[in-house]
Amino acid sequence: MNCDDVRPLLDASMDRELSAADDWRVRQHLSGCADCQRDGAVLRAVSGAMRSVAYQRAPESLRAAIVAGLPAVEVAVEAAGVADAGDEAAPVSAADDAGEARRGPSRAGHGKGRGWRGWLPNGLLFPGVASKDSRDGSANGGTAAGARAFSTRWLAAFGFALCAAVLAVTLLVRHAASGDDGGPFVDELVASHVRAELSGRDIDVVSTDRHTVKPWFNGRIDYAPPVFDMAPEGFALVGGRLDYVGHERVAVLVYRYKKHVIDVYVFPPGAPAADGPAPAAPRDGYAVARWQAAGMAWWAVSDAEPDALAALHKALDARLAGAQTEKDAAGS
């Protein structure tokens, strides 16, 4: 990437909206380009300044003006067989509420035919609408404005609690349905595998020779992943690539199994992103497996059956054991 390619992507890179491969290429360019580094610093400064601006709350006078400008609303009275004949519905506006509140109480007590409004505190209706008892001035003695404020807060709290409950239930249902026991990291691995296949850049170094693929990672990452061609076992090495997963640069070994591609992500020792279980069931149709070998964490992702990943794991363990035996024999 050159400067013209990178500058339009700086915003997306800061907001983590780029693919792992594009984000890595942007960071690679920034590491050696002072001009783009300055542009990035300016964008970070602007973003920080915007986040540091204090929140401005609208004045109470604005809310009062909005409430006063609400149109008249007819308060419906539930027809319960014992409704008070004199308790008729009438159009009420915010201005009417204020006038009635200033006139003070004109009728004591509550009629037995108040309907459903008799069970709510005075004014516990929608903003701009007050009950007839509230307009006449009940024993509570609260003003219409105070009642409306209480009503608004009560309804807002109820709405927030209802939304939170719906969200929690939705997340629990999705969790149970998807078998999400691998967490966001597994989602990121599957997305990396799919993105690589769709982009056509799933292989950076194309070779079936382990002695070509393994040295290619030198200088690009700070560890040396074991590389084996396991074609006799049905897993032919076709190359490798570098990816960015879980905030780590990671080596990816690409194998071909029948008509399927298997991406094997090899994380270095102690990589925090490599911890955690793999899902027991395929994620979005992709099988995921995880194991530890040679002091590293190995994650395999493929659209092949889970049994294929188990067979690859077994073949790789055999190759690692054989390599260790040869090393021990050479040392002795």
N, C-alpha and C positions, 0 to 999 in steps of 0.2 A: 504494500500500500504506500502511496505517496501522500503529500500534504493535502492535495485536492480531494483524495478519497477519504482521508481521516477527519478533516474539519467538520463535514456534515454529520459525522457519527459521534462527535464528542458528547453532545447532549444525551443521546441514547445510551452511550457507554456509562455516563455518570448515573443514569437512572436504571441501569442494569436491564436495558431493553434489547440488547444485542444477543445474538447467538453466542455460544461459548467460543466457537472458532473465530468469529468476527471480532469479539471482544479481545481475544488473545492477540490478533493481528494489530488491532488499534494500540494495545499496550506495548507491543513490540516496536511499533513506529514511534510512540511517545518516548520510549526509553532512549532514542537516539536523535530526537528532533527538538531543538530548543524553541523554535517558533510555535510548534503545536503545543508544547508544554506551557508556553505563556498563554495561549488561547484557552487551554484547559484551566489554568489558574484563574483567569478572568471569569470563566463560567462558574467555577466553584465559589468565587467571591460574590458574584451576583446571587447565586442560589443561597449562600449563607446569609446575605443581607436580607433577602426576602423572608427567610425563615425567622430572622431575629426581630422583625417588625412586630410591635405589640398588637394584640387583638383589640379591635375597637368595637365596643358594645354600643348598639343604637340607643339613643336617649329615650327616657320614658315618655317624653312629650311626643315622640314619633309614634309610639304604640298607642297613646291616647288618641292621637289624631286619626289613626287608622281605624280604631274601634268606633270613634264617633262618626266616621264616614260610612260605616256598614249600613246596608239597606235594612228597612223594617222587615222583621221576620214574624210570622204568625206562630204563636206558641200553641201547639196542639195539646188538647187535654184528652186523656184516655177515657173512653166511654165505659165506665164501670157501673153497674146498675144503681149505685148509690151516689152518683155524682151530684155535686151541689149545683142546683139550677142557676144560681147567681154567679157561678164561677165560669164565665165564658171566656173563650180565647179572644185575644185582640192583638193587632199588630203592635210590635214593640221595637223600638230602636234604641241605640246606645244613648241618644240624647234624652229620650223618654225616661230611661233608667235613672239617669243623673237627676232629672227633675223630681221623679218620684222619691228618690232617696233623700233629697233635700226637704221634701214636705214632711217627712217623718212618719211614724206609725199612725195609721188611721183605722186599723182594725186589729184587735187582739185575738190571739189564739189561731188555730188552724181548723179550717172546715173539714169535716169528716169525709167530704167527697173530693178531696184534692187529687185523687187518682195516683198515678206513679210518681208525680212530683212531690207528694207528701212524704215520701220515703227518702228524699235527698235533702241535704242542707240547702238553705236559701241560696239561689244563684248558681247551684251546681249544674249548670247547663253549658251550652257552647258560648264562647265569647260573643258579646253583643246581644245575648238573649237572656232574660231574667224571668223567673217564675212570677206568677201573679202575687203570691204571698210576699215575694221579695219586693215587688213594686209597691205593694200597699204598706210595707214596713212591718216585719214580723217581730216576735219577741227576741230574736237573736240580735237585732240592732245593728247588724253589719251593713255597710254601704254596698250599693250595686257594684261599684268598682272593685271593692275588696272581694266580693263574692265571685266576680268574673275572674280576678287574678287567681283565686284559689282553684276555681274550676279549670283554668288553663293549666296550672301546674299539675293538678290531679290527672287530667287527661293526658298530658305529656308523659308523666311518669308511667301511667298505665300502658300507653302506646310503646314506650321504650321497653318495658318489661315484656310485653307481648312479642315484639320483634326479636328480643334476645332469646326468648323461649323457642320461637320458630326457627331461628338460626341454629340453636343448639341441637334441636331435634333433627334438622336437615343434615348437619355435620355427622351426627351419630348414625343416621341411616346410611349416608354415603360411606362412612367408615366401615359399617358392618357389611355393606354390599360389595365393597371393593377389596375387603381383606387388607386394609391399609395398615399393615404392621411393619412396613419398611420406612415410613415417613417420607418427607419431602425429598430426601436424598435419592431414594429409589425413583421417584418421579423425574428427577433431574437426569439420572442415568438413562432412563428409557427415552426421555426427550433428546438427549445427546445422540443416542443410537439412531433414532428415527431421523433427526435433523441431518446427521451425516449421510444417511442413505438418500434422503431427498435432495440434498445439495449436490450430490455427485462428487463430494470431496471426502469420501469415507476413508481414503488411503493417501497418506503423504509420501510414503516410500513403498513402492510396489516391488516385491521380491518374495520368492519362496525360499530364499537362502537366509537362514538365521544369522549367518556371519555378515550379512549385509544389513539386515533389519536392526540387530542389536547395536552395532556401532553408530547407526543413524541417530539414536537418542543421545549420544554423548554430546555434552555441551548444551543440550536443550532442556534437560532436567538434571537434578542433582542426585540421581540414583540410577542404577543399572538393572533393569528388569530382566529376569531370565526369559530367553526366547527359544522355542523349540518348534520344529516342523513335525507335526504328528500325522502326516498323510497316511502312513500304514494303518493307523487306528481310525482313519476316516475324517481327520481334522487337518486339512491342508492349510499351511500358513500362506497367506497371500500378501501380507505386508503389515504396515503399522502406521499410526498417526499420533499426533499430539493433540490432546483436548484439555479443556478447562472445566472441571467438575468439582463441586463442593469447595470452591475457592482454592483449588489446587491444580497445578499443571500435572497431568497424568499421562502415562504411556498407555496406548491402546493397541493391543495385538489383534489383528483381523484374521479370522479363520473362515474357511469355507467348509460347510458340512452339507453334502448333497446339494440342494438348491438354496440353502439357507446361509446367511452371513451371521457369524458369531463375533461380537465385540467383547474382548477380554480387557477390562480396565485393571491395571496393576498399580496399586497405591504403595507408597514407600512406608517403611516402619513408622508407627506413631502418627500416621495421618488421622486427624480427628474425624474427617468426613468418611473414613472407611469403616467406622464402627457402626454397630446396629445390625439387626437381623434382616435377611432378605424375605420378601413376601412369600407366604406358603403357596399362593396361587398366582397364575400369570397376571401381570399388571397391564391392562389395556390390550390384552392379547399377546404380550411379550413375556417370555419366561426370564426370570432373574435368579441367579445363584451367587452365593458368596462363600468363600473359604479362606483359610490362612495357609500359606506355604512359603518356605524360604524366607521367613521373617517379614513377608509382605501380605497385604490384603488383596484378594483377587475377586473381582465382580465380573460375571458374564451375563450378557444380555443378547437375546435372539428371539426370532419368531418361530424357532424350532420348538419341538416338544421339550418339556423339562428333563426327560430322560436323556436327551442329547447333551445337555449341560452336565448332567451327572457323569456321563461317559467321558466327556472332555476332562472333567475334574480328575477322574480316575486315571486317565492316560497321562495327564500332566504330572500327577503325583509319582507315577512310575518313572517318567523321564527325569524328574528332579532327584528321585532316589538313585537312579543310575548315575546321574552326573555327580552326586555326592560320593558314591562308591568309587568312581574313577578319580575324583579329587583326592580321596583318602589314600588310594593305592599309589598315586603319583607322589604324595607327600611322604609315604613310607619308603 
